[in-house]
Amino acid sequence: LNHWLDTCRISHGGRYKDKQIDEVIGIVKTLPFLGYFCVYNLVYAQMTSLFYAQGCQMNIYLPHDKQVPIACLNLFDATSIVLLVPLMDKWVIPFLRRKRFKVCVFVTMLQRIGCGLILSALSMVVAAIVEVLRKESASFDVNDTSSECDSGGGIPVSKISIFSQIPQFFLIGASEVLANTTALEFFFSQSPVKMRSVMTSFYMLTVGIGSWMTSVLIAVVNANKDNQWITNNLNHGHLEYYFCLLAVLSVVNFLGFFYSSYYYQYQNLGQDQLSASQSKILRKETGDLFSNH
């Protein structure tokens, strides 16, 4: 027996068809990866929460009293996606899949996802470095009711430019290209035909769980009222510790992912039931990779 569910097969004295058991085993084997994406989306959620808070205490002013909308930094996340998706799809991956590069780390779906997880960890390291530099930089008070960060009082703002956040946004976007887009492909291709929409929905659920985990983690790091990490005035807190904690969690998450990936065998469930176009796409993406991972 290769799996504990094999005892349920008719051929082993059970009452279920082999095909049914194969499909259930396929689902069970993909479940751990949903957990890894919960942690990944915990990191990803910082882009619309604490990255924004960090930007509120950075220099958003341009010449002639113009301001940079803090939310516009998300454009660099989108830009990295727009640039890297066609670059990876049309040039990088086909180049690496040439015969002499078959063992390259970008070949299989799980290897691409793993690279995305590493980039998300790097984005937290960069964010922590930016926060340290921000706190060490000279600051000035802002009493500007037109500022989107105005809280009704003086806002201590670092002189370091908000554009210093560009690398962390770009890294998050690059991680999306490798992790998020490949994850949809992974959960679709590795699930039984009748369960594909369910499994991709479960994957999308990890986005919400990751956001919820952000609230829980902030509550944990702020449990000590005398030494809170996330404060209204970030100069009084330790946002850099928080980003470092997320970087460590990301590394641990990657190690767990690496372990699961190492022993994972790609499934070929229900491929005969796919349309010709779908089969062509899946053959292109997974084809001979089942024997190369």
N, C-alpha and C positions, 0 to 999 in steps of 0.2 A: 504494500500500500504506500502510495506517495503522498497522500493527504488524508487527514482524519475523516473527511467527508466521503472518501472512497468506500467506506463501510455501508453507505446508503445506496450504492449501486446495485442493480438487479444481479449483475455478474458476481457480486460479493455478498449475496444474501439479503440485500436491501430491497426497496420497492420503487426506486426511481430510475429512470432511464439514464444511460451514460451521458447523453447530451445535456440533460437537465443538471446533472451533477457538475459537468464541465463548466456550464454557465455560472453556477453558484460559486464554484471555486474561483472562476475568473473575477467575480465581483469581490469575494473575500480578499483576494490578493491585492486588489487596488485600494481597499479601505485604509490601510496605514498611510497612504500618500495623501488622503484627505486631511489627516492630522497635520502633516508637514505643511500643507498649504494654509492651515489655520494660523500657524506661526508666521509664515511668509506674509499673509495678509495683515497680521498684527503690525509688521514692519511697514507694509505698504500704506496702512491707514495713517501713518505719521505725516504723510505728504499733505493731507487735508486737515491736519490738526496741529501738532506741535511744530511742524515746519512753518506753519502760518504764524503761530505765536512767536517763534524765533524771529521771523521776518518783521514782526511788529516792533521789535526793539533794535532794528537795524536801520541804517540810513536809507530812506526811500526817496530822498529829495534829489531832483535834477536841477540844472540851471533854469533860471527864469521862474522859480517857485513851482515847478512842475513836480508831480509825485508819481512814483511807480506803483501801480496797484499791486498789492502783495500777491493776490491770487494769480496774477499774470505769470508768476514763476512756474505755474503748472504747464505753461506753454513749452518749457524746456523738457518736461516729461513727454508731452505729446510730440515734440520735435524729434526726440530721440527715437520714438516709436516709428514715426513717419519715415525717418531716414534708415533705421536699422532693419525694419521688416523687409522691404524690397532688397536691401543689401544682403541680408542673410539668405533670403529665399532664392534670389537670382544669381548670386555670385559666390558668397562665402561657403554655404553648405554644399552646393554642387561641386565647388573646387575641392573641398575637403573629402568629398565622397569619391573622388577619383581613386583608382585602384591603389595607388601608392600611399594614400592617406586614410585607408579604411579603418585604422585604429585610432584616428584622431578623436579627441574628446567631444567634438560637436556632432558626431555621427548619429547616435541614438537619441530617442526622445528623452529618456531619463537623464542622459548625460547633458543634454541641453538644459533641462530643468535644473540640474545640479549647478550648472554655471550661473543660471539666473539667481539661485539662492545665494551663491557666493557674492554676486554683485549687490544683492540687497543688503548683505552684511557690510560690504564696503561702503555703501551709502550711509549707513549708520555711523561708521567710523569717521567718514568725512564730515557728517553733521556734528559729531562730537568735537572734532577739531575746529570747525567753524564757530561753535558755541564758546569754546575756550578763547579763541581769538576775539570774539565779540565782547566777552566779559573783560578781557585785558585791554581792549581798545578804549580810548577816551570817549566820554559820553557827553551828551547835552540834553537838557530838558526841552520837551516840545509841548507847547500849549496851543495846539492847532485843532480847532473844532472841525476842520475839514478833513482831518486825518481819519482814515477808516479804523485806526486803532485807538482813537481818543476815548478815554474812559472818564472824562470829566475832570481830570487833574493833570499835573505834569507827568509826561511820559519820558523816562530815562531811555534815551536812544543812543546806541553805539555809533561811532563815526564810520565803522566798517560798512561798506556798501552791501545792500541786499543782494546784489548780483553775485556775492560770494556763495550764495546758496545754489547757484546753477549746477555745480558738479554733483551735489547730492540728488537733485531732481533728475539730472541726466542719467545717473546710475540707476535710480529707481525705474526710469523708463526703459533702460537697457535690460534690466532684470525682467520687466514685463514681457519684452519681446521673446526672451529665452524661456521664462517660466510660465507665464499666464497663457500665452498663445499655444505653447506646446502642451500645456496641461489639458486644454480643451481637446486637442488631438488625441492625447493619451487616454483620457477617460472615455472618449467616444470609441476609439479603435479597440480598446481593451475590455469593452463591455459587451454582453450579449445584445443582439439586435433589438430585442424588446425592452432592454434596460438602458439603452444609450441616452435617451432624454433624461431619465431619472438620475443616472450617474453624473451627467453634465450639470444637472440641477443641484445635485449634492455638492459638486465642485463650486458652483456659484454661491452656495450657502456658506462656504468657508470665508467668503468676503465679509459677510455680516458677522460671522463668529469672530473674525480677526478684529473688526471694529469694536465689538463688545469686549474682547480681551484687553483692548487698549484702556477702556474705562476701569476694568478690574486691576490692571497693572498700575495705573496711576493711583488708584485707591491704596494699593499695597505700599508703593514708595512714599506716599504721603501719610502713612499711618502714624509716624512719629511727628506730632504737632510741632516739636521744637526743631526739627531738621527735615523739613519737607523738600522734596526734589523739584516738584512742579508748583510754582507759585505765580500769583498774578504779575508780580514784578520778577522776571526771570533772573535778575541780578541778585536776588535774595535766595534763589534756589540752586539746584544742581542739575540743570537740564542735560549737561554733558554726561553726568553719571547715567542718566536715563538712556541716552543714546548708546552709551557703552554697554549698558545692560542688554539692550536690544541686539547689539552686535554679538554679544556672547550667546544670547538665546538663538540667534541666527546660525552661529557656528555649531552649536549643539544640535540644532534642527537639521543642519546639513549633514552632520555625522550620522544621525539617525536615518536620514534619507539615503545616504551613501550605503549604509548597512542593508537597508531594505532593497535598494536598487541592485546591489551586488548579487543577491540571491533571487531576484525577480526574473521569471521567464516570460517573455512576451507571449500573449495569447493570440489565437487566430480564430476568434469566435464568430460564427455566422457570416463569414465574409462572402459565402456563396449567395447570400440573400441580399447583398448590396447591389445598387444600381451599377451600371457599367462605369459611369463617371466617378462614383464614390470608390469603386474598386481600384480604378486607375490612380486616384489620389492616394489611397491607403497603400497601394503597392509602391508608389513613388516614395512615400514617407517611411514606410516600415519594411516593405519588400524583403530583401535579404538580411535586414538588420536583426531578425529574430535569432539568427545563428552567429551574429557578430558581437552581440553585447556581452 
